[in-house]
């Protein structure tokens, strides 16, 4: 696999919060959005997924969501209104002047992608990875889980799901106060809105990932959905090469 250099940049979003994005490769733009607690570096670069996409002739654009990575992490609740992550996504596309591009995400990034798609984003193709139908239509379920983790840090039994989530938070250097506020931004997407997404969409998920419901149901609901199963659960699927391969093959087809 080729060794692609990366460049990280910053810009001001619609409300003045400074956000970072990292780029790799040259060619057709594709915006890939990471998951909750994660970063562009961990989700897309560390395990080679971005490089696999770049090898196919793509300019891979990877934002750090607000409260994550190199982006600002304000502690003011006013910075975390409903759908703020969607608005940040549109702000990045506008800032970069993208008109012909692809769009995708993992977990919270997939939910953000969905919110963008049902609110006017017009990529050529889209990728929803690490997400099931329940995680799109009923966001309060996962919100409750993460709220419990963030408000009870240090209290979980070793090896439990909550303990593993907290361990991941520590590895990414996450800001618990800012991340807790992110939960206020979640907005449900109705089934009928998902069913109206009229473009090719790859739905890719780990074969042991049941954290957000059924990914196959998402693909079945979409008019042009394509389901691809890869190894792993919600956290480990990101470490498998098949995630990047599936995305690269889909975008290059």
C-alpha positions as CSV (number, residue, x, y, z in Angstrom):
1,X,0.0,0.0,0.0
2,X,1.3,3.4,-1.0
3,X,2.4,5.8,1.7
4,X,0.4,9.0,1.4
5,X,1.3,12.1,3.3
6,X,-1.4,13.9,5.2
7,X,-2.1,17.6,5.8
8,X,-4.3,19.0,8.6
9,X,-6.1,22.3,8.2
10,X,-8.5,24.4,10.3
11,X,-11.5,26.6,9.4
12,X,-14.3,28.4,11.2
13,X,-17.7,26.7,11.0
14,X,-21.0,28.5,10.7
15,X,-21.0,29.7,14.3
16,X,-17.3,30.5,14.6
17,X,-16.2,27.3,16.3
18,X,-12.8,26.2,14.7
19,X,-12.8,22.8,13.2
20,X,-10.0,20.7,11.8
21,X,-9.8,18.4,8.8
22,X,-7.1,16.2,7.5
23,X,-6.5,15.3,3.8
24,X,-4.8,12.5,2.0
25,X,-4.4,11.8,-1.7
26,X,-5.5,13.6,-4.8
27,X,-8.4,13.2,-7.2
28,X,-12.1,13.1,-6.7
29,X,-13.1,14.4,-3.2
30,X,-14.7,12.1,-0.7
31,X,-15.6,13.3,2.8
32,X,-15.3,10.6,5.5
33,X,-16.6,11.4,9.0
34,X,-15.4,9.5,12.1
35,X,-17.4,8.1,15.0
36,X,-18.2,9.3,18.5
37,X,-15.1,9.5,20.9
38,X,-12.9,8.8,17.8
39,X,-10.9,11.1,15.5
40,X,-10.0,11.2,11.8
41,X,-6.6,9.8,12.7
42,X,-8.0,6.8,14.6
43,X,-11.0,6.0,12.4
44,X,-9.6,6.4,8.9
45,X,-5.8,6.8,8.9
46,X,-4.4,4.5,11.6
47,X,-5.6,1.3,10.1
48,X,-5.0,2.2,6.5
49,X,-8.6,2.8,5.3
50,X,-7.9,6.3,4.0
51,X,-4.8,5.1,2.1
52,X,-6.8,2.4,0.4
53,X,-9.3,5.0,-0.8
54,X,-6.5,7.4,-1.9
55,X,-4.9,4.6,-3.9
56,X,-8.1,4.5,-6.0
57,X,-7.5,8.1,-7.0
58,X,-9.5,10.0,-4.4
59,X,-8.8,13.1,-2.3
60,X,-9.8,11.9,1.1
61,X,-11.1,14.7,3.4
62,X,-11.5,13.7,7.0
63,X,-12.9,16.2,9.5
64,X,-12.6,16.0,13.2
65,X,-16.1,16.6,14.6
66,X,-16.5,19.4,17.1
67,X,-15.5,18.2,20.6
68,X,-13.1,15.6,18.9
69,X,-9.5,15.4,17.8
70,X,-7.9,18.6,16.7
71,X,-11.2,20.6,16.5
72,X,-12.3,23.0,19.2
73,X,-14.0,21.5,22.3
74,X,-16.2,24.3,23.7
75,X,-17.9,23.7,27.0
76,X,-20.7,26.1,26.3
77,X,-24.0,24.2,25.8
78,X,-25.0,26.8,23.2
79,X,-22.4,25.3,20.9
80,X,-24.3,22.0,20.8
81,X,-27.7,22.6,19.3
82,X,-29.6,19.9,17.5
83,X,-28.0,18.9,14.2
84,X,-24.9,21.0,14.8
85,X,-22.7,18.2,13.4
86,X,-24.8,18.2,10.2
87,X,-24.4,22.0,9.9
88,X,-20.6,21.6,10.4
89,X,-20.5,19.1,7.6
90,X,-22.3,21.5,5.2
91,X,-19.9,24.3,6.4
92,X,-16.9,22.2,5.5
93,X,-18.3,21.4,2.0
94,X,-19.0,25.1,1.5
95,X,-15.6,26.1,2.8
96,X,-13.8,23.7,0.4
97,X,-16.1,24.6,-2.5
98,X,-17.1,21.0,-3.2
99,X,-19.9,20.4,-5.7
100,X,-19.1,17.0,-7.1
101,X,-18.0,14.7,-4.2
102,X,-18.8,11.5,-2.3
103,X,-19.7,11.4,1.4
104,X,-19.6,8.8,4.2
105,X,-19.1,8.1,7.8
106,X,-18.7,5.5,10.6
107,X,-21.2,5.3,13.5
108,X,-21.9,8.9,14.5
109,X,-20.2,9.9,11.3
110,X,-22.8,7.7,9.4
111,X,-25.6,9.3,11.4
112,X,-24.2,12.7,10.5
113,X,-24.0,11.7,6.8
114,X,-27.6,10.6,7.0
115,X,-28.7,13.9,8.4
116,X,-26.9,15.7,5.6
117,X,-28.4,13.4,3.0
118,X,-32.0,14.0,4.2
119,X,-31.3,17.8,4.4
120,X,-30.1,18.5,0.9
121,X,-26.6,17.0,0.5
122,X,-26.1,15.7,-3.0
123,X,-23.0,13.5,-3.2
124,X,-22.6,11.1,-6.1
125,X,-22.4,8.1,-3.6
126,X,-22.6,7.7,0.1
127,X,-21.3,5.3,2.7
128,X,-23.0,4.4,6.0
129,X,-20.7,2.2,8.1
130,X,-21.0,1.0,11.6
131,X,-24.7,1.9,12.0
132,X,-28.0,0.1,12.1
133,X,-31.6,1.3,11.6
134,X,-32.3,1.8,15.3
135,X,-29.3,4.1,15.6
136,X,-30.7,6.3,12.9
137,X,-34.4,6.5,13.8
138,X,-34.1,6.3,17.7
139,X,-30.9,8.1,18.7
140,X,-31.9,8.4,22.4
141,X,-31.0,4.7,22.9
142,X,-27.3,5.2,22.2
143,X,-27.4,8.6,23.8
144,X,-28.5,7.1,27.1
145,X,-25.7,4.5,27.0
146,X,-23.0,7.1,26.4
147,X,-24.5,9.5,28.9
148,X,-24.2,6.7,31.5
149,X,-20.5,6.1,30.6
150,X,-19.6,9.8,30.7
151,X,-21.3,10.5,34.0
152,X,-19.9,7.5,35.8
153,X,-16.3,7.3,34.6
154,X,-14.1,5.0,36.7
155,X,-17.0,2.9,38.1
156,X,-17.4,0.1,35.5
157,X,-16.4,-3.5,35.8
158,X,-13.3,-4.4,33.9
159,X,-14.1,-6.0,30.6
160,X,-17.7,-4.7,30.5
161,X,-19.0,-2.8,27.4
162,X,-18.9,0.5,29.4
163,X,-15.4,-0.2,30.6
164,X,-14.2,-0.8,27.1
165,X,-15.9,2.4,25.9
166,X,-14.2,4.4,28.7
167,X,-10.8,2.8,27.7
168,X,-11.3,4.0,24.2
169,X,-12.1,7.5,25.4
170,X,-8.8,7.5,27.2
171,X,-6.8,6.3,24.2
172,X,-8.2,9.1,22.1
173,X,-7.7,11.7,24.8
174,X,-11.4,12.7,24.7
175,X,-12.8,15.6,26.6
176,X,-15.7,14.1,28.7
177,X,-17.5,17.5,29.3
178,X,-17.5,18.4,25.6
179,X,-18.4,14.9,24.5
180,X,-21.3,14.8,26.9
181,X,-22.7,18.0,25.2
182,X,-22.5,16.3,21.8
183,X,-25.4,14.0,23.0
184,X,-27.6,17.1,22.8
185,X,-27.0,17.4,19.1
186,X,-28.6,14.0,18.2
187,X,-31.7,14.2,15.9
188,X,-33.8,11.2,14.8
189,X,-34.3,10.5,11.1
190,X,-37.7,9.1,10.2
191,X,-37.8,5.8,8.2
192,X,-39.6,7.5,5.3
193,X,-36.8,10.1,5.0
194,X,-34.2,7.3,4.8
195,X,-36.3,5.5,2.2
196,X,-36.2,8.7,0.1
197,X,-32.4,8.9,-0.2
198,X,-32.2,8.4,-3.9
199,X,-28.5,7.6,-4.6
200,X,-26.2,4.6,-4.4
201,X,-25.4,3.9,-0.7
202,X,-23.0,1.3,0.7
203,X,-24.0,0.1,4.1
204,X,-21.1,-1.8,5.7
205,X,-21.0,-3.2,9.2
206,X,-19.2,-5.7,11.4
207,X,-20.8,-9.2,11.6
208,X,-20.8,-8.9,15.4
209,X,-21.9,-5.2,15.5
210,X,-25.4,-5.0,17.0
211,X,-24.9,-1.7,18.9
212,X,-27.2,0.3,16.7
213,X,-29.7,-2.3,15.4
214,X,-29.6,-3.9,12.0
215,X,-27.4,-2.5,9.2
216,X,-29.1,-4.9,6.8
217,X,-32.4,-3.1,7.5
218,X,-30.9,0.2,6.6
219,X,-29.7,-1.2,3.2
220,X,-33.1,-2.8,2.6
221,X,-34.9,0.5,3.3
222,X,-32.7,2.5,0.8
223,X,-33.8,2.5,-2.8
224,X,-30.2,1.9,-4.0
225,X,-28.7,0.3,-0.8
226,X,-25.9,-2.2,-1.0
227,X,-25.0,-4.2,2.1
228,X,-21.5,-5.4,2.9
229,X,-20.5,-7.4,6.0
230,X,-17.0,-7.3,7.4
231,X,-15.4,-8.9,10.5
232,X,-15.7,-7.4,13.9
233,X,-18.0,-5.7,16.4
234,X,-18.7,-2.0,16.7
235,X,-15.3,-1.1,18.0
236,X,-13.1,-3.8,16.4
237,X,-14.5,-3.5,12.8
238,X,-12.5,-0.3,12.4
239,X,-9.3,-2.2,12.9
240,X,-10.0,-4.7,10.0
241,X,-8.6,-3.9,6.5
242,X,-12.0,-5.0,5.0
243,X,-13.6,-1.7,6.0
244,X,-11.3,0.4,3.9
245,X,-11.4,-2.2,1.0
246,X,-15.2,-2.1,1.0
247,X,-15.3,1.7,0.8
248,X,-12.6,2.0,-1.8
249,X,-14.1,-0.7,-4.0
250,X,-17.6,0.9,-3.8
251,X,-16.3,4.4,-4.6
252,X,-14.2,3.3,-7.5
253,X,-16.9,1.0,-9.1
